[in-house]
């Protein structure tokens, strides 16, 4: 650890924080945080970064034209601690491109992404960095927890990191969680990685690429990352369901293209790959708007249409049947499903009035 001898006080008159000049010029880790409309949670997130036991980091905050008080909060932390830097986007870019904007400014040898409505344990960065250095690992995973439900997301990548097929199959089977905040990733891996414009399922595409390019991957079996319930987050916004399905479809297509470029026969990833692809196909047919373009079922990895009923698929049987009928162009049962959902909605409204 660098000795703190050549130091300066922070620019804030209210809070005095000593900062090592060496930490500013040569940080070992860059923590990148896209920020948009998370004012109630942002301070909690930034405090969890500020309180890390590992000090040799920089934190790059990308204000993505947030309409609330987030830009001012970001500036406040940059005034409080010189390791915090703020980039104010001139127009809204979305989380994926905002991450790339931060990455382009990052100086650290390792990259840690964070979501501005979540928080991390105070020893997360130190323990994951030590693991990466001790074993010369390109990626280190940890576990996370969803605070509202207490559901723990575990990541147990195979320790034979040369077996890319198994690792990517584990990803598609959700044995490795794709979320970037669960990972400490060597900066050099991102020299080849494509960041999509779409803001949904981007972690799946990025993680598929980083796993492929990594030489060694490891895992710390500790819950370091906390998903904090945010009812206004993109993933919970039902009004964005149409965009979510379209973004997922686009990024899943990019995953297929990437695998096709680097593997002679991508059927080696089945049945996990087909189960993964069929998730977005099912969402397409269950949504009346996206169902209008039924050709998507045949454009996106057609072999998955033949593996709807494979034993490893976790879909309920009735969902498998709906998907099977859709790929056979038998859509009448889906209209009955719409009637069923409509009746449930009406019943829900009546129940609330009682």
Secondary structure, 3 states (H helix, E strand, C coil): CCCCCCEEECCCCCCCCEEEHHHHHCCCEEEEEEECCCHHHHHHHHHHHHCCCCCCEEEEEEECCCCCCHHHHHHHHHHHCCCEEEEECCCCCCHHHHHHHHHHHCCCCEEEEEECCCEECCCHHHHHHHHHHHHCCCEEEEEEEECCCCEEECCCCCCCCCCHHHHHHHHHCCCCCCCHHHEEEEHHHHHCCCCCCCCCCHHHHHHHHHHHHCCCEEEEEEEEEEECCCCCCHHHCHHHHHHHHHHHHHHHHHHHHHHHHHCCCHHHHCCHHHHHHHHHHHHHHHCCCHHHCCCHHHHCCHHHHHCCCCCCCCCCHHHHHHHHHHHCCCCHHHHHHHHHHHHHHHHHHHHHHC
